[in-house]
Amino acid sequence: MSATAVLAVAGCAPSSPEGGDGGEAAGGEESSGGTASVGIIYSETGPLAAYGEQYRQGLEAGIDHATDGTGEVDGTTIELEYRDDAGNPDTAVAAAKDLIGQDYRILGGTVVSGIATAMAEQAAQNEVLYISGPAATDAITGVNEFTFRSGRQSFQDVATAGAMLDDESGRVVVLAQDNAFGQGNLAAVEAVLGAEGADVTSVLVPEDATEFTGFARQVVDEDPDLIFVAWAGATAGTMWQSLSQQDVFDAAPVVTGLADSATFAAYGDAGEQISFLSHYFPSATDNEVNQALVDHVTEAGGTPDLFTVDGFVAGQMIVHAVAEGGDDVQAMVDALEGWEFEGPKGTTTVREGDHALVQDMFTARLVQDGDAWVPEVIDTVPADEVAPPEASGE
């Protein structure tokens, strides 16, 4: 299943969504009035479709902001071709191969860590620029010279959790889904907290599970000193309810990542018992770029949320790559490596050696505002304090 779209912004005339005709589309000759075609493979459908929509809204806002509302770089229109990965790596790879076959030189997207690793492999094999979306797996940092990321990675999440702990020793139980995202979080907890002396164990839950009572009991039976929860998707509310019913919050402090706004009410009273690490929420930061994100997305009828920022940053990165590299993939790679810019979260750096995206992180709590729950920043954790160790790359 695919969906084709052209980014329509002020001052940008309509053009063909197909990648192989005319001007600079799909890597043709650079010329004023041409197009730079970008293939965006993301979850339009599937279990993480809500996250995919946040990414898409942010991406279009980021390109709009970075091009001053024209959708153009030096007369070249940035044209987006959307394809649905449906949360399936095989579907994503098939879409990538089709776009690469049409001579697309820039690919972006995906919320799903397992898809990001497959896309990174395609980027290396075909020497195209790939800018991953919200997928958090550490595995794509340093994987090859053609792969970048527009969001944080699991190590930064766990390092932020570590910043909330007075004593990292003791027994840490990781409750996570048994997929690339969950396994990546477990590996990061072992690398960060385990290195500080913690005894790390895990309860991994099949991704298609819908009943969590037994898993919650396993967590309690591990006699933890700290519980780290890594979870994404529609089953989060049921999972948290099971933890409450099985008195997991009485067993040990619980730390998790703050998910998107749709989940805030799902925590229920447990929300007040959880220590949250946070990648982003709209009020977490106060600067002109973040305000531009909020304004652009809101004016377009969207709602800024957890992964809107990853799309926005991807838009900034795409515009910079095209502006500095034209249709030359190696020149675009060179332009992004070491690039420091102001993103919605403040000063953001694409680390030259391995393409990690070095950025501030946040600690937060949920507070009740009338009948609603809203996030509130406790602290901003500086980018250098949560930066992952540099990967060797290829």
C-alpha positions in Angstrom: 0.0 0.0 0.0 1.4 3.4 -0.8 0.3 7.0 -0.6 1.9 9.7 -2.8 2.0 13.3 -1.7 3.7 16.5 -2.7 4.5 19.0 0.0 2.3 21.9 -0.7 3.4 25.2 0.9 3.2 28.9 0.2 5.0 29.8 -3.0 5.5 26.2 -4.2 3.8 25.5 -7.4 2.3 22.0 -7.9 4.5 19.4 -9.6 4.4 15.8 -10.5 4.7 13.4 -7.5 6.5 10.8 -9.7 10.2 10.6 -9.1 11.6 10.1 -12.5 10.6 13.0 -14.7 12.2 16.4 -15.3 14.5 18.8 -13.6 16.3 17.5 -10.5 13.6 15.0 -9.5 15.1 11.7 -8.3 18.6 12.9 -8.6 18.5 14.4 -12.1 20.5 17.4 -13.3 20.5 20.2 -10.8 18.6 23.2 -12.3 16.6 26.1 -11.1 13.0 25.1 -11.0 13.8 21.4 -10.7 12.8 19.0 -7.9 14.6 17.0 -5.3 12.5 13.9 -4.7 12.6 12.4 -1.2 11.0 9.0 -0.5 9.4 8.9 3.0 8.7 5.3 4.2 6.7 5.5 7.5 3.8 3.8 9.3 0.7 5.2 7.8 -1.0 2.1 9.0 0.0 -0.6 11.5 0.5 -0.7 15.3 2.5 2.6 15.4 0.4 4.5 12.9 -0.3 7.3 15.4 3.5 7.9 15.8 3.8 7.8 12.0 1.3 10.6 11.7 3.1 12.7 14.3 6.3 12.2 12.3 4.7 13.2 9.0 3.1 16.4 10.5 6.5 17.4 11.9 8.4 16.6 8.7 6.2 18.9 6.6 6.4 21.6 9.2 10.2 21.3 9.4 10.6 21.6 5.6 8.2 24.5 5.6 10.1 26.3 8.3 13.6 25.5 6.9 12.6 26.9 3.5 10.8 30.0 4.8 7.5 28.6 3.6 8.5 28.1 -0.1 9.2 24.4 -0.1 12.2 25.3 -2.2 16.0 25.4 -1.9 17.7 27.8 -4.4 14.8 27.3 -6.8 14.7 23.5 -6.4 11.4 22.1 -5.0 11.6 19.5 -2.3 9.0 16.8 -3.3 7.9 14.1 -0.9 6.7 10.6 -2.0 5.1 8.8 0.9 5.0 5.0 1.2 3.4 3.0 4.0 5.6 0.5 5.7 2.6 -0.8 7.8 5.1 -1.6 10.5 6.6 -4.4 8.4 10.3 -4.6 7.4 9.6 -6.5 4.2 7.1 -3.9 3.1 9.5 -1.1 3.9 12.4 -2.8 2.0 10.2 -3.4 -1.1 9.2 0.3 -1.0 12.8 1.4 -0.6 13.9 -0.8 -3.6 11.2 0.6 -5.7 12.1 4.2 -4.9 15.9 3.5 -5.4 15.0 1.9 -8.7 13.5 5.2 -9.7 16.8 6.9 -8.8 15.7 8.4 -5.5 18.8 9.5 -3.6 17.2 10.6 -0.3 15.0 8.3 1.8 13.6 9.0 5.2 11.2 7.8 7.9 10.1 4.9 10.0 9.1 4.7 13.7 10.0 1.0 13.9 13.5 0.0 15.0 13.5 -3.2 13.0 12.6 -1.3 9.8 15.3 1.3 10.5 18.0 -1.4 10.5 16.7 -2.9 7.3 16.6 0.6 5.6 20.1 1.3 6.8 21.3 -1.8 5.0 19.5 -0.7 1.8 21.2 2.8 2.1 24.6 1.2 2.3 24.1 -1.2 -0.5 22.7 1.4 -2.9 24.7 4.5 -1.6 21.7 6.7 -1.0 21.2 9.1 1.9 18.9 7.7 4.6 17.6 9.8 7.5 15.8 7.6 10.0 12.8 8.9 11.9 11.8 8.2 15.5 13.2 4.6 15.6 15.2 4.5 18.8 17.5 1.5 18.2 21.1 2.2 19.0 22.0 -0.2 16.1 21.7 2.5 13.4 24.1 4.9 15.0 27.5 4.3 13.2 26.1 1.5 11.1 27.3 3.1 7.8 28.2 6.4 6.3 24.9 6.9 4.5 22.6 6.5 7.5 21.6 9.3 9.9 18.9 9.7 12.5 16.5 12.6 13.3 15.6 11.5 16.8 17.1 10.2 20.0 18.3 6.7 20.6 17.8 4.2 23.4 21.1 5.0 25.1 20.0 8.6 25.6 16.7 7.4 27.1 18.4 5.2 29.6 21.1 7.7 30.4 18.3 10.2 31.2 16.8 7.6 33.5 20.2 7.2 35.1 20.3 10.9 35.8 17.2 10.5 38.0 18.8 7.8 40.2 20.7 8.6 43.3 22.1 5.0 43.4 22.5 2.9 40.3 23.4 -0.2 42.2 21.0 -2.9 43.0 18.7 -5.1 40.9 17.2 -3.4 37.8 14.4 -5.3 36.0 13.6 -4.2 32.4 10.0 -4.8 31.4 9.9 -4.5 27.6 8.3 -5.8 24.4 10.3 -8.5 22.7 11.1 -6.6 19.6 14.0 -4.4 18.3 12.8 -1.5 20.4 12.6 -3.5 23.6 15.8 -5.4 23.1 17.6 -2.2 22.3 16.4 -0.7 25.6 17.5 -3.7 27.5 20.9 -3.5 25.9 21.1 0.2 26.7 20.2 -0.4 30.4 22.9 -3.1 30.6 25.4 -0.7 29.0 24.5 2.3 31.1 23.2 1.1 34.5 25.0 -2.2 34.3 28.3 -0.5 33.9 27.6 1.4 37.1 27.3 -1.9 39.0 23.6 -2.7 38.7 22.4 -6.3 38.4 20.2 -6.1 35.2 17.6 -8.7 34.4 14.5 -8.6 32.1 11.0 -9.6 31.5 10.4 -9.6 27.7 6.8 -9.7 26.5 5.8 -11.0 23.0 4.8 -8.0 20.8 1.4 -9.5 20.1 0.5 -10.1 23.7 -2.7 -8.6 25.0 -2.8 -10.0 28.6 -0.1 -8.9 30.9 -1.0 -10.1 34.4 1.6 -13.0 34.3 4.3 -10.7 33.1 3.6 -8.2 35.9 3.9 -10.9 38.5 7.2 -11.9 37.0 8.5 -8.4 37.5 7.5 -8.5 41.2 9.0 -12.0 41.7 12.3 -10.7 40.5 12.5 -8.6 43.7 13.7 -5.4 41.9 15.2 -2.3 43.3 14.3 -0.4 40.2 11.9 -1.2 37.3 12.6 0.2 33.9 9.7 0.0 31.4 10.2 0.2 27.6 6.8 0.1 25.8 5.3 1.5 22.6 2.0 1.2 20.9 -1.7 0.6 21.6 -1.4 -1.9 24.4 0.3 0.5 26.8 -2.8 1.4 28.7 -3.6 -2.3 29.4 -0.1 -3.0 30.4 0.0 -0.1 32.9 -3.4 -1.3 34.3 -1.9 -4.7 34.9 1.1 -3.3 36.7 -1.3 -1.4 39.0 -3.5 -4.4 39.6 -0.5 -6.6 40.5 1.0 -4.0 42.9 4.2 -3.5 40.9 4.4 0.1 42.0 4.7 -1.1 45.6 7.6 -3.4 44.7 10.1 -0.7 43.5 10.4 2.7 41.8 9.2 2.6 38.2 11.0 4.6 35.5 9.8 4.8 31.9 9.8 7.1 28.9 6.9 9.6 28.6 4.9 8.5 25.6 2.6 10.6 23.4 -0.3 12.6 24.8 -2.9 9.9 24.0 -1.4 7.8 26.8 -1.4 10.3 29.6 -4.8 9.4 31.0 -4.1 5.7 30.6 -1.6 5.7 33.4 -4.4 6.7 35.8 -3.4 7.2 39.4 -0.2 5.3 38.5 1.0 8.4 36.6 1.8 10.1 39.9 4.0 7.1 40.9 6.1 7.0 37.7 9.4 8.9 37.1 9.4 9.8 33.5 12.3 10.4 31.1 11.2 12.5 28.2 12.4 12.9 24.6 10.0 15.7 23.9 6.7 17.3 24.6 5.7 20.7 23.3 6.1 22.7 26.5 9.3 21.0 27.5 11.4 23.6 25.7 11.0 27.3 25.0 12.7 28.7 21.9 11.9 30.2 18.6 12.3 26.9 16.6 10.0 25.0 18.9 7.4 27.7 18.7 7.7 27.5 14.9 7.0 23.7 15.2 4.0 24.3 17.4 2.6 27.0 15.1 3.2 25.2 11.8 1.6 22.0 13.0 -1.3 23.6 14.7 -2.1 25.9 11.8 -2.0 22.8 9.5 -4.7 21.2 11.7 -2.3 18.8 13.5 -1.4 18.4 17.2 2.3 18.6 18.2 3.3 15.5 20.1 6.1 13.1 21.1 7.5 12.4 17.7 6.5 15.5 15.9 10.0 16.9 16.7 11.7 14.0 14.9 9.9 14.8 11.7 10.6 18.5 12.1 14.4 17.8 12.6 14.3 15.4 9.6 12.9 18.3 7.5 15.7 20.6 8.7 18.3 17.9 7.8 16.8 17.2 4.3 16.8 20.9 3.5 20.4 21.4 4.7 21.5 18.3 2.7 19.9 19.5 -0.5 21.1 23.1 0.0 24.7 22.0 0.5 24.9 18.9 -1.5 22.5 19.3 -4.5 22.0 15.9 -5.9 25.4 14.5 -4.9 24.9 11.9 -2.2 28.4 12.1 -0.9 28.2 15.9 -0.7 24.9 15.6 1.2 26.6 13.2 3.7 29.5 15.5 4.1 27.1 18.4 4.7 25.3 16.6 7.5 28.3 15.2 9.3 29.2 17.5 12.2 26.4 19.9 11.5 25.3 21.9 14.5 21.9 23.6 14.3 19.1 25.0 16.4 16.3 22.5 16.6 13.1 22.5 18.6 15.0 21.1 21.6 17.8 23.7 21.3 21.3 23.2 20.0 21.5 19.9 18.2 24.5 18.2 16.7 24.9 15.5 14.1 28.1 13.9 15.5 30.6 13.5 12.7 32.1 10.2 13.5 28.9 8.1 13.8 25.9 10.3 13.1 24.5 10.2 16.6 22.1 13.1 17.1 23.4 14.8 20.3 20.6 16.6 22.0 19.1 17.7 25.4 16.7 15.3 27.2 14.2 15.9 29.9 12.9 14.5 33.1 9.2 15.0 33.8 6.2 14.2 35.8 2.5 14.1 35.0 0.2 16.5 36.9 -3.5 16.7 36.9 -5.0 19.7 35.2 -8.8 19.6 35.8 -9.8 16.2 34.3 -6.7 16.0 32.2 -3.1 14.9 32.9 -0.3 17.1 31.5 3.5 16.7 31.5 5.7 19.1 33.5 9.4 19.4 33.2 11.5 18.6 36.2 14.9 19.1 34.7 16.7 19.5 31.4 19.5 17.0 31.0 22.3 18.6 28.9 23.1 16.9 25.6 26.7 16.0 26.5 25.6 14.2 29.7 23.4 11.7 27.8 25.4 11.4 24.6 26.1 7.8 23.6 29.7 6.6 23.4 30.9 7.0 19.8 30.3 4.0 17.6 33.0 2.9 15.2 30.9 2.8 12.1 32.0 1.3 8.8 
